[in-house]
């Protein structure tokens, strides 16, 4: 079903949509979004308290601001009211 969205064997559907949103101007920092995705994937499969703490810290320091920027972008340019 999702195979039409897969760009390469090494690109997941989530990465594809991040790249697409970046190319369309919805996202400003493609690499930071991809980093957030990698961290999200790591924390889901990690059983290490240290790794989880690092990802939680990154979320507080970087990713909350990233989501806030996306919300402002969506409200300003992408939502129909």
Secondary structure, 3 states (H helix, E strand, C coil): CCHHHCCCCCCCHHHHHHHHHHHCCCCCCHHHHHHHHHHHHHHHCCCCHHHHHHHHHHHHHHHHHHHHHHHHHHHHHHCCC
